[in-house]
Amino acid sequence: MKHSLHDLAIFGGAPAFANPLHVGRPNVGDRAALRARLDRMLDDRWLTNGGPFVTEFEQRVAAVLGVRHCVATCNATVALDIAIAALGLSGEVIVPSFTFIATVHALQWRGITPVFCDINPQTHNIDIDHIEPLITSRTSGILGVHVWGRACNVLALADIARRHRLRLLYDAAHAFGCSAEARMIGSFGDAEVFSFHATKFLNAFEGGALVTNDDGIAEQARLTRNFGFVGEDEVSCVGINGKMSEASAAMGLTSLDCMRGLIAVNRRNHECYVAGLADVPGVRVAKYDDQEENNFQYVVLEVDDSASGLSRDRLQQILRAENILARRYFHPGCHRMEPYRTLYPNAQHSLPHTETLCARVLLLPTGTTVDRSDVQKVCDILRFAVANSRPIEVKARTLDHLTAP
Ligand SMILES: *Cc1c(COP(=O)(O)O)cnc(C)c1O
């Protein structure tokens, strides 16, 4: 517990945690099960190229999601690239700037102009009312992102795409195990892409997948993933090496085995944060729709500094000193990162909600390495900081001044 300003680690007190709490610390499932799979893989000397674990992983992912095809890949960035090619996207694609940079890079790599669309400040997802004015004769598709695993407005997006004959692709990197309209995310649009990166909800060390109900897209994705090979000596298109390894699939299967337990832990932590911060002015934990499935992988704090008295960045500084390594996502927004900042220097003027949110969001640690009492401690520090915002701000400014270059 912090009782005075001197107890805060930014002012020289002992950090609340001896070992850092991380955002996105990998969750590791049953080690014995993983080791058994890895031993089998080594015994069989089948390390990649469509081995039994990748095949099983694809089948189980497709079954969990209720989708016809799962094409597993080495990561989600490459899955996006493959999806963009398989959908035949070109010209311009409408995409939110409030996303991880890979979403936009995947378009840029294929020579496509990303057209940034603002977000809805309540859902943090692409604002359906801002899409149609951005459509031009060059627009070939919409790339929606289910940010924090909370679904885009899938019905409205399907309608816009149909009326304008646009392709609809989803970056579902955050959304494994989440649903929309009582259907698992994975079967919306023409295709959806998941990430199984170590920091994501379902971890395969590195990994991704393109999922779709469209046989043609799935076939094209399978070819592109493997250099375009259709037979031993025949190549059909500009392919890439997008294969998932057997070791990754073994980890992915092990993660699938423990997925329910992981959701329960994330959900408990999320509930503890919501309850623990309910009475703290100016900070709010983003809620998930309890009518839908959620993975609760992201504890998203929104800071309103006019009410908290402390900016998001000041709160991050206070938490970091306590060894609570809270993260700003997605800061400063793709449109403010290169090469997009230089290519589209005026983008921020049409993205007011994105700009605001990029300055307000702070992700808090969760997952299996964080327990209820850890969450309680994080909440207590936030409560103490906000309650003492004025003297903290005065004292911290002096420190900023001393440490300024
Ligand atoms: C993590 C992430 C990606 C990239 O996933 P990788 O598997 O690391 O390539 C893409 N989009 C979003 C929204 C992400 O969070």
The ligand as a Gaussian input file, in Angstrom:
#p B3LYP/6-31G(d) Opt

LIG

0 1
 C       -0.177000      -8.933000     -33.579000
 C       -0.966000      -8.306000     -34.644000
 C       -0.679000      -8.513000     -35.998000
 C        0.545000      -9.240000     -36.457000
 O        0.585000     -10.550000     -36.012000
 P        1.941000     -11.397000     -36.217000
 O        1.478000     -12.803000     -36.003000
 O        2.867000     -10.933000     -35.135000
 O        2.468000     -11.145000     -37.560000
 C       -1.508000      -7.944000     -36.932000
 N       -2.569000      -7.199000     -36.577000
 C       -2.870000      -6.956000     -35.290000
 C       -4.086000      -6.145000     -34.963000
 C       -2.067000      -7.478000     -34.279000
 O       -2.341000      -7.207000     -33.011000

